[in-house]
């Protein structure tokens, strides 16, 4: 993640499943290239530290991390879509991306993982309220104000990633039919909030 004086941010950290360093976590000899896609996994900073901590290596062996990555990729490909299977969403990594999706939309189609605690409900609810407010006003503001919104949205993305959440989104067109038989095209924002819960990783990799 870059510092506050830079305009581009990466949400999450690219991590090696098998370390290239001889004393690194889950190191294996004989690999020609440790930077291949199959050996990389995207995690938030806290979870990156957790899986690579020497006291947790037995909890997070190579096979378990590969399985976790595979299940998450399947979730992204198959679950992050509406009933219209042509709608696909992408991981949002910058405030400008999120602002472009929200700008001028007449509606937001939103979804999130099951909420199990009041704390989660309050936090996710605050995110939805913030995104809805910005969607309603962004296109009416001057360029200077829009730039401030993009900055605020970047800070929001940084914050949610630190808490283990990822925001996916896309801009789509919906056909709205009126009672008189006429129809209109409405721009809509598809937004999904996904919680990468470290507790589920512990359950999968715990040793009896």
Number of C-alpha atoms within 10 A of each C-alpha: 12 10 8 10 6 8 12 15 17 14 26 22 17 14 20 24 26 21 19 19 12 10 9 14 21 19 17 14 10 8 10 8 8 18 15 9 8 13 17 19 18 15 22 21 18 15 21 17 13 15 22 19 14 13 9 14 14 14 19 23 17 17 10 15 22 17 12 16 18 14 11 14 12 12 12 17 12 12 12 22 18 15 6 7 10 9 15 19 21 15 17 20 20 21 23 20 16 26 23 17 21 29 20 19 20 15 16 19 13 13 16 14 11 10 12 8 9 9 10 13 13 11 12 18 11 12 16 16 11 13 17 16 12 18 24 15 13 21 17 12 11 9 11 8 13 19 16 12 19 20 18 15 21 23 16 17 24 22 13 20 23 17 16 18 21 22 20 20 24 21 20 19 14 14 10 10 11 9 6 6 6 8 11 10 12 15 18 21 27 24 26 21 20 18 18 18 12 14 8 11 17 13 10 15 16 11 9 3
